[in-house]
């Protein structure tokens, strides 16, 4: 699937953009399923035809956000459960990609770490600031996020921002404000002090994508959500986390999942947790 140049680029940069990797049919089926969820919550909506859903779903999402934000939240949570999404995650294309990128035949999927985001224009409260995936996912330090656009994502819609090569710094220490996300606000779980400064020491990459493309991000690569500044386009994207189950740390931790599965980074890595004075809990920095 991937060339030696592709794999070398992933190792060097900590991310890889695979164009037209996935078939568009299951992506379209997932959009149609989300469209039906919207119609179920707002009976005044009419289900869209397959050839229209990519354009019409944006107006429905925006209308429901205005009419009943709580109902939109229900749709948001339900979207990750539609079967076509899981068909994508179990596809031969992603399976082969995971085997090659992780150089392992023992690849796991963090099933509680897979979902679909619906990022409304101008609504930035829920955007993720600079972070590494490992703190929240744990599973294995050898892993990646597959970022899957369900619609065309232009620069005005805020593609993911990536600090190229930042994975080489290793797992960064964090302040753990809410490591199990009891407050149900994943943007407030972990804080990497000076994360923006660290990211700024690397070239920042953003890429426009369309359905079928996949952006693969190493678990240790610093990245953040972009700002959707479009007028009327919702950034609809899927995220799935794959990891190497044969990695010694994964084995030592018993393949524990991340915060969505009750995994506690602070218990597994106390040496990487800072107190409020930016000191390691296990000793001075």
C-alpha positions in Angstrom: 0.0 0.0 0.0 2.5 2.6 1.2 5.9 3.1 -0.5 9.1 3.2 1.3 9.1 7.0 0.8 5.6 7.2 2.4 6.7 5.3 5.4 10.0 7.3 5.8 7.9 10.5 5.6 5.6 9.3 8.4 8.6 8.4 10.6 10.2 11.8 9.9 7.2 14.1 10.0 4.9 12.2 12.4 2.0 12.4 10.0 1.0 11.2 6.5 -1.7 12.3 4.1 -3.1 9.4 2.1 -5.1 10.7 -0.8 -8.2 8.7 -2.0 -7.3 5.8 0.3 -10.9 4.9 1.3 -13.8 4.1 -0.9 -16.4 6.9 -0.9 -19.5 4.7 -0.7 -19.3 3.8 3.0 -18.5 7.5 3.7 -21.6 8.5 1.9 -23.6 5.8 3.7 -22.4 7.2 7.0 -23.5 10.7 6.0 -26.9 9.4 5.0 -27.2 7.7 8.4 -26.3 10.9 10.2 -28.9 12.7 8.0 -31.5 10.3 9.1 -30.6 10.9 12.8 -31.1 14.6 12.2 -34.5 13.9 10.6 -35.5 11.7 13.6 -34.8 14.6 16.0 -36.3 17.3 13.8 -39.4 15.8 11.9 -39.6 19.0 9.8 -36.4 17.9 8.0 -36.7 15.7 4.9 -34.1 13.0 4.3 -31.7 14.0 1.6 -31.1 12.0 -1.6 -27.6 10.4 -1.8 -26.4 12.9 -4.4 -27.5 15.8 -2.3 -26.7 14.9 1.2 -23.1 16.3 1.2 -24.5 19.8 0.5 -27.8 19.6 2.4 -26.6 18.2 5.7 -24.8 21.4 6.6 -28.0 23.5 6.7 -29.7 20.8 8.8 -26.9 20.7 11.3 -26.9 24.5 11.6 -30.7 24.8 11.9 -30.8 22.2 14.7 -27.9 23.9 16.5 -30.1 27.1 16.6 -33.4 25.3 17.3 -32.3 22.8 19.9 -28.6 22.6 20.8 -29.2 19.7 23.2 -30.8 17.7 20.4 -27.7 18.3 18.3 -25.6 17.0 21.1 -27.7 13.8 21.1 -27.1 13.4 17.3 -23.4 14.1 17.9 -23.2 11.2 20.4 -25.2 8.9 18.3 -23.3 9.6 15.1 -20.3 7.4 16.2 -22.7 4.4 16.5 -23.8 4.3 12.8 -22.6 1.0 11.2 -21.1 2.5 8.0 -18.6 4.3 10.2 -17.5 1.0 11.7 -17.4 -0.6 8.3 -14.8 2.0 7.4 -12.7 1.4 10.5 -12.6 -2.4 9.8 -11.9 -1.9 6.1 -9.1 -3.7 4.4 -7.6 -0.3 3.5 -7.3 0.9 7.1 -6.2 -2.5 8.4 -3.4 -2.6 5.9 -2.4 1.0 6.6 -2.3 0.2 10.3 -0.1 -2.9 9.9 2.3 -1.0 7.7 2.5 2.3 9.7 2.9 0.5 13.0 5.0 -2.3 11.6 3.0 -4.8 13.5 0.5 -7.6 12.9 -1.0 -7.1 16.3 -2.9 -3.9 15.8 -5.7 -2.8 18.2 -8.5 -0.3 17.7 -9.4 1.9 20.7 -13.1 1.5 20.2 -14.0 4.1 22.8 -11.5 6.4 21.1 -13.4 6.4 17.8 -16.0 8.9 16.9 -17.4 11.5 14.5 -17.0 15.3 15.1 -19.5 17.9 14.0 -17.7 21.2 14.2 -20.0 24.2 13.8 -18.7 27.4 12.2 -17.7 29.9 14.9 -18.2 27.4 17.7 -14.8 27.0 19.2 -15.4 26.0 22.8 -15.0 22.3 22.0 -12.0 22.6 19.7 -8.9 20.7 20.9 -5.8 22.8 21.6 -2.3 21.5 21.1 -2.0 18.0 22.5 -0.6 14.5 22.0 -3.0 11.6 21.8 -1.1 9.3 24.1 -2.2 11.1 27.3 -5.9 10.5 26.6 -5.6 7.2 24.8 -2.8 5.4 26.7 -3.2 2.0 25.0 0.3 2.2 23.5 2.9 4.9 22.8 3.1 3.4 19.4 -0.1 4.3 17.7 -1.8 6.8 15.4 -5.0 8.7 14.8 -6.8 8.3 11.5 -8.5 11.6 10.7 -11.2 11.0 8.1 -13.0 13.8 6.4 -16.7 13.1 5.5 -17.1 16.3 3.5 -14.6 18.5 1.7 -12.6 20.4 4.3 -11.1 23.6 3.0 -8.7 25.9 4.8 -11.6 28.2 5.9 -13.2 25.2 7.7 -10.2 24.7 9.9 -8.3 21.5 9.0 -6.3 19.9 11.7 -3.0 21.8 12.5 0.1 19.6 12.8 3.5 20.4 14.3 5.7 18.6 11.8 8.2 16.3 13.5 7.1 17.1 17.0 6.7 13.4 17.9 10.5 13.2 18.2 10.3 15.1 21.5 8.7 12.0 23.1 5.8 11.9 25.6 5.5 15.4 27.1 4.7 15.9 30.8 1.3 17.2 31.6 -0.9 18.8 34.2 -3.8 16.4 34.7 -6.8 18.7 35.5 -9.4 15.9 34.9 -7.7 12.8 33.8 -10.9 10.6 33.7 -12.9 13.4 32.1 -15.5 13.4 34.9 -16.5 16.9 33.9 -17.3 15.6 30.4 -15.2 18.3 28.8 -12.3 16.6 27.1 -10.7 20.0 26.3 -10.0 20.4 30.0 -8.5 17.0 30.8 -4.8 17.5 30.2 -2.5 20.5 29.7 0.9 20.5 28.2 2.7 23.6 29.6 4.1 25.8 26.8 2.5 23.5 24.2 2.0 26.4 21.8 5.7 27.4 22.2 6.8 23.8 21.6 4.6 23.5 18.5 6.0 26.8 17.2 9.5 25.3 17.1 8.2 23.1 14.2 6.8 23.8 10.9 3.0 23.9 11.1 1.1 21.9 8.5 -2.5 22.1 7.5 -4.0 20.2 4.5 -7.2 20.5 2.6 -8.9 17.1 2.3 -11.9 15.5 0.6 -13.9 12.3 1.3 -11.6 9.3 0.7 -8.5 11.0 2.1 -7.0 10.1 5.4 -4.6 12.0 7.6 -2.6 9.7 9.8 -1.1 11.3 13.0 1.4 9.6 15.3 0.2 9.4 18.9 3.1 11.7 20.0 2.7 14.4 17.3 1.5 17.7 18.6 -1.7 18.8 16.8 -4.8 20.9 17.4 -8.2 21.5 15.9 -8.5 24.2 13.4 -11.0 27.1 13.6 -14.0 26.7 11.4 -14.4 30.2 10.1 -16.6 29.2 7.1 -20.0 30.9 6.7 -22.2 27.8 6.4 -20.1 24.6 6.4 -19.9 22.1 9.2 -16.6 20.3 9.5 -17.7 16.6 9.6 -14.9 14.2 10.3 -14.2 10.8 11.8 -11.4 9.9 14.1 -10.1 6.5 15.0 -7.1 5.5 17.1 -5.1 2.4 16.2 -2.2 1.1 18.3 0.5 -1.6 18.4 -0.6 -4.3 20.9 2.8 -5.9 20.8 4.6 -2.8 22.2 6.2 -3.6 25.5 4.5 -0.7 27.3 1.1 -1.8 26.0 1.7 -5.3 27.3 3.0 -4.0 30.6 -0.1 -1.9 31.0 -2.4 -4.8 30.2 -3.6 -3.0 27.0 -5.6 -0.6 29.2 -7.7 1.9 27.2 -7.7 5.6 27.6 -9.9 8.0 29.7 -13.0 6.9 27.8 -12.5 3.4 29.1 -11.5 4.5 32.6 -7.7 4.3 32.0 -5.9 6.8 34.2 -2.7 8.3 32.8 -1.7 9.6 36.2 -1.6 6.1 37.6 0.3 4.6 34.8 2.8 7.5 34.3 3.1 9.5 37.5 6.6 10.5 36.4 5.0 12.5 33.6 2.5 14.4 35.7 3.2 18.0 36.9 1.8 19.7 39.9 0.5 23.3 39.7 4.1 24.6 40.2 5.2 22.7 37.1 7.1 20.1 39.1 7.0 16.4 38.5 4.9 14.7 41.2 7.7 12.1 41.4 10.4 14.8 41.9 11.7 18.0 40.6 12.0 18.6 36.9 
